[in-house]
């Protein structure tokens, strides 16, 4: 049953990842269909990410009050309808509307999934399950743009949204049949506005939680830079066709899957501090290799050398992040859903801001992209160290 739960929670996390990555090869074609420029098309990603991040603030609280399962089921139903609407969008404005609706509904599984893990597991077991979820979840960004490229070539860009609607239906049926409720009624919080606002203030006023969450968000910023620049990186910098997105995403995600598997096996054998150190060390090595190669190669970057450092980076990311996430969520054992929401919100707002605002400024230069990842890593490491320092100060004061 634990394996089934892990697969379901990972697939729920895929809902958002698929909505982000599947249509990336179709972005130029969407611009041609609606006669808008690349900056406007980029907003179909930014709108999704901002609404995705915004709603993450509330899914955890809603699940703390009404249960994990009902909130996931309602969100999946809305996501399926929004995906079908995007497939039939008659204008660019309607496409943006349905992408916003997709974003509002796509984050329930990833947020509530973390709370479900905390409901059922603790300590090293929770960290191990989180690593396994990340490992399975990592398949989505690797498969999605490749599948999206072939769907686009064979049937046009609207087929990618048809696929997303079908995946939503599949997940809705799977959750109806196989996902148990993990939060019994006696442990739920009453849905009172004043009490909920007080809990939000409590979480927002916790420096250690905010810093650890920011560390996660900025580390994932390396992914968001390349995902937000995927079409430009693959087709304009590497000069590859729409069907060649695997060159970027398979190394990117393979590192995450392998790193998650490696880190999950060592969760009970190594201290979280050691796993964090190994993870950050590998991410630093990846940034040095990436910046060095792109500076040397200039405009002549080629595969596989332009993407291999990304594999090292995501391996380190997968090793370090579960320990930080579990540590942050453990600070609020009585409000796991709300804490999960805040963690996901900070992570996704970082993702949205970086992919929507920073990534377009780095278009056309592999060296600039590499430097952007390095800056995000430094910010993540500093936030993590400050968060750990705040935790030690609190422990001494107590």
N, C-alpha and C positions, 0 to 999 in steps of 0.2 A: 504493500500500500504506500510506503514511503517513496518508492520509485515512481509510482503513478502520480502521486502528489507533486513530486519534483518536476516531472515532465509537464504536468498541467500548469503549474505556476510559471515554468520557463516559457511555455507557449503563450500564456497570458501576457508575459513581458514582451513576447514577439509582436503582439498586436501593434504596439506603437512603433517598434523598429521596422516592421514591414511597411507601415504607412509612410515612414520617412524615406526608406531606401529603395522600394520597388519602383517608384516612378522617376528616380533620378535620371536614368538614361533617356527618358521622354521629355525632359525639361525643354530642350531646344524645339522639339516638335510642338509642344504646348504653346510656346511663344509664337510659332508660325501659324498655328490654328487660330489663335485669338488676336494675332497681329500686335503683340506686345513685346517689349525688349527683355533681355536677360535679367535686368534688375527687377522688373515687375514679376517675372516668372519666379525669381528667387523668393518673392513674398509668399508664394504657395507653400514654401517650406517654413518661412518665418512665422506666418500666421498660425500654421499648425503647431509649431513649437511653443509659441507664446500661450496659446489657449491650452495646450497640453500641460505646460508648467502651471498655469493659473489654476486649473481644475485639480491639480495634484494637491493643492492646499486643503481641499475639502473632502477628498475621497476617504482619507484615513479617519477623519472625524465622523463622517457619515457611517462608515463601517463600525466605528466604536459604538454608535447609537443604534443602528438598525441591523447589524450583523454583517459579516464579510460577504457571504454568498449573495444575498439579494442585491447589494450594490453592484457587484460584478455583473450579474445577469442583466440588470437594467442598462448598464453602460455598454455591454456587448450588443444589446439590441439597437441602441442609438448608433453605435459605430457602424453596424451593418447597414442601416438605412442611409447614413451619411456617405458611406463608400459607394452605395448604389447611386445616390444622388450625384456624386462627383463623376461617376462613369457617364451620366447622361447630361452633364452640365451644358446648357445652351450658350453660355457666355462666360467670359473670364471672371466677372463679378460673382456669378453663381458658383463657379469652381472655388473661388476664395471662400465663399460662405460655407460650402460643404467641407472644405479642408479645415475651417475653423471648428465646425461641428465634429469632424473626425478627431481633432485635437482635444476637444472637451471630453470626449468619451473614451479615448484610447489609453489613458493612463491608469484606469482603475485597477487593472490586473497587476501591473508592476508595483504600485503603491501598496495595495491590499495584500499582495503576495508576500511582501516583506513582513507585514504584520502577522500573517498566517504562520510564517516560519517562527516568529517570536512567540506566538501563542502556543506552539507545539514543541519547540525545541529551545535549549539554552546553551550558552557557552560554546565549546568547541563543536558540539553537534549542530548548533545554529550556523556557525561559521562554515562548517562542512557542507550543509545543505545550500547555503547561499552560494558557495563556490560551484556546486553541482548545477544550480539553477543558472548561474552565469555561463557555465560551460554549454548547456543545452541552448540557452538564449542566444549565445554567440553565433549559432548557426544562421539565425535570421539575417543579420547584416551581410553575411557571406553569400547566402543564396539569393536574397531579395533582388539586388541590382542585376545579377546575372539572369535570373528569371525574368525580371522586368525588361531587360534588353531584348531577350528573345520574344517575349510577348509583344513588345513594341514593334519589332521588325515583322513579326508574323501577322499581327492583328491591329496594330495602332495603339496609341497611348491610352485610350479608354479601356482597353483590355486589362491594364494593370489595376484599375479600380474595381473592375468586375472580380478579379482575383481576390482583392482585399475584402469585398463583400462576401464571397464564398468562404474565405477563411474565418470571417466573423461568425457566419452561420455554424461552421464546424466547431468553433470554440464555444459557442452558446450551447450547442447540443452536448459537448463534452462536459461542460460545467454542470448542466442539468443532471447528467447521469452520474458523474464521478467525483465532483468536488463537494466534500462535506463542509458543514459549518464548523468553524474552529472557535467561535466566541459564543459561549452559552448566554442565554438571556440574563442570568443573574450577574454576569460580569460586564454588561453593557452600561454605558453612561446615558443618562436622560438627555434628550436633545433640547437643552435650554441655552438660549443665546448668551446669557451672561456668563454661565459656567464655561461654555465653549470658548468665549472670548478670553476669559481668565486663563484657560489652559494654553491658548495660543500665545498670550503675553508671557506665560511662564517659560514656554519653549524658546520664544524669541529672545527672552532675557537671559538665556543660558549661554555664556561666551564659549564654553568648551564645545557644546553641541553645534553652534553656528560655525566655529572655526573648522571642526572636523567635517561638517557638511560642505563647507566651501572648499576644503582640501579635495574632497571627492569630485565636486563640480569642476574645479580647475584642472584636475588630472584628466577627467573625461573630455576636457576642452581640446586636448590633442586629437581625439576622435572627431569632435564636432568641426574642427577646422577642415579636416580632410573630407568628411561627409558633406559639409556645406559647400565645399569646392569640388565635389566629385566629378561633375560633368566637365568643368573646366580643366581639372587635373588630368583626367583620362583622355579627353578628346582634343584639348588644346595644347597641353604641356607634353603629354606622352604621345600625342598624335595617333590614338587608337580609336576604333569604331565603337558604336553603341553596344555591340555584343561583347566587348572586351573589358567590362567593368570587373570581371573576376581578377584581373591582374592587380587591382587595388584591394578589393574587398576580401579575397581569400587569404592573402598574407595578414591583413589587418585583423581578421576574425580568427584565423587559425592560431595566432599568438594568444588571443584571449581564451579560446577553448582549451589549448594545451596548458596555459598558465593556470586556468581554473582547475583543471584536473590535477595538476601538480600541487597547487596550493591546497586543494580540498583534502588530498591524502595526508598532508602534513599539518593540517589544522590542529589536530590533537597532540602532535609530537613537537611542534615548534611554538615558541612564545609569539604572540601577535607582534611584538616589537621586532622580532627577528624577521618575520614575514614582511613587515612594512619596510625594513631596511633592505632586504633583498629586492623587493619590488621597485622601490625608488632607485636603487642602484642600477637595475636593468633599464629603467626608463631614462636615466641619465646617460647610460651608454648608448641607447638608441638615439637620443637627441644629438650627442656628439657625432655619431656616425652619419646621421641624416644631414646635419648642418655642414659637416666636412665634405661629404660627397656632393651635395648640391652646390656648394661654393666652388668646388673644383670643376664640376661638369658644366656649370652655367646653363645655357639653353639646350645642351645636348644630353639631358638626363634620359635614361632608358631603363626599361625593366630588364632584369629583376632588381637592379641596384637601387632604384628609386623607391622601392616598396619594402625591401627586406628590413630596413630599420623600423618600419611600422610594426612588423611582426614582433620584433624584440620589445618595442614600447608596449604593445597590448599584452604581451606575456607578463611583463612587470606590473602593468596596471591590474591584471586579474589576480596577481599574487598579493598585492598590497591593499586593494580596496575593500575586500570582504572584512578584513580585520578592523578597518576604520569604520565601516558601516555598522557592524555589530557593536562596536564600542560606543558609537554615537547613539544608537537606538536603545542600548542598555541603560542610558542615563534617565529614561522615562518609562519604567516598567508598567506604570499604571495608565499610560497614554501611548501605547505602542502604535496605534493607528495614526494618531495625530503626529507623533514624532516621525513616523515613516513618511507621512505627507510632507512635512517640512523638509526632510532630507531630500525627497524626490523633487520638491519644488525648487530648492536651491540648486540641485544638480541640473535640472532641466532649464531653469532660467539662465544658468551659466552656459549651457549648451545652446540655447536659443540666441542669447546675445552674441556669443562668439560666432556661431554659424551664420546668423543673419546680418551682423554688423561688421565683425572682424574679418571673416572669411572673404567677403567680396573685395576688401581692400588688399588682399593678398593674391587675388586672381592673376594668373599669367606667370607666376614665378615660383618654381619649386623651392628656391632658397628662402623666400619670404615665408612660405608655408612651414618649412622646417624650423625657422626662427620663431614663428608663432607658437609652435608646439613647445619649444624650449622655454619660452617665457611663461606659458601656462604651467609647465612642470615646476619651475622655480616658485611660482605663486602657490601652487599646491603644497609643496614641501614646507614653505614658510608657514602657511596656515595650519598644517598638521602639527608642526613643532610648537607653535603657539597654543594650539588646542591641548596638546599633551601637557605643556607647562601649566596651563590654567587648571587642568585636572589635578596635577600634583599639588598645586597651591590650595585647591579646595580640600584635598585629602589631608594636608597638613593642618589647615584651619579647623577641620572637623575633629 
